[in-house]
Amino acid sequence: MLVVPAAFVPRRGGAAPLTTPAGTQALFETALRSDFLYWVAMRLARKAMVRGLLATPVDVLDQIGPEETARVDAMLAHILPVSARRLGLLNDASVCSALPRYDLEAITAPTLVTSVADDLFGTYDVARYTAQHIPGARFLGFRSGGHVWLGHHRRHLAEIAAFLRETVTAPPRHDASVPQPSA
């Protein structure tokens, strides 16, 4: 399963496969340097945090209920202690700026790829491209909800559960070019 994946997609002019939402760099230079500053930013600049770290358009926040609002707050809170995660977050940003193309056509495992069209990291095109190139892959896309699929959490989990049930009960797929274990 690839959920809002960071992967290669050909972009015009060789641009990076993923994008960085406006304001993210400022967050890295300020709030992500200190647990206390991050905690303050969660309370005073929540929308900037949702946009910059959760890569979700802030207008989506007006369209979700209390359960999803609590999920947003929990995601932001779980980033603490940010001091322990900062270097990993910086590494993720570096790695995602120059992703190679993998031999997707050689993947034989059942595959579900999901993304959201308004994900500010730009994973929707990545996910579609990936699903189109993995034989038999299934793509699940949502129109809105940002990187964390706000408003679609229950359906998203249900689709993942259904995929896993189907995969467990489906007969194995075999590619003649891939050696199979012998009895």
Summary of the structure (lengths in Angstrom):
residues: 183
radius of gyration: 18.4
end to end distance: 28.6
largest distance: 62.0
contacts: 515
relative contact order: 0.19
helix: 51%
strand: 7%
